[in-house]
């Protein structure tokens, strides 16, 4: 089971998943939704990446100025498990 703060960031990434967000606003968008400090949010996001619960996908070359974040299959399973607790 993951910490509630990680779960919150995972949920935010899931909500933004499949949406292209400009590189310079991506973390700002996640930070604003999380209601945590920017340092805390970035740390949790990096921890989720390390746990393979979220990943940064490579955008199409024509959208090089964008970043695409997705929840991994493992992340979806973790969200589902958390929802049933």
Residue, then its C-alpha position, 0 to 999 in steps of 0.5 A: x500500500x502506498x502513502x496517501x500523498x503518493x496516491x494523490x499524485x498518482x490520481x492526479x497523473x491518472x486524471x491528466x493521463x493521455x493529455x498533452x501538457x506543455x513541458x513548462x506547465x506540466x509540473x505546475x499543473x500537477x502541483x496546483x492540483x496536489x495542493x502540496x509544495x512544488x518540492x514535495x510534489x516533484x519528489x512524490x512524482x519521482x518516487x512514483x516513477x521509480x516505483x514504475x507507477x507512472x511514466x513519461x511517454x515520448x510525444x510524437x516528433x511534431x509535438x516535441x514541446x509537449x510531455x505526455x504522462x501516463x499511469x502504468x499498468x502497475x499504477x492502474x492496479x495500485x489505484x484499483x487496489x486502493x479503491x477497494x480498501 
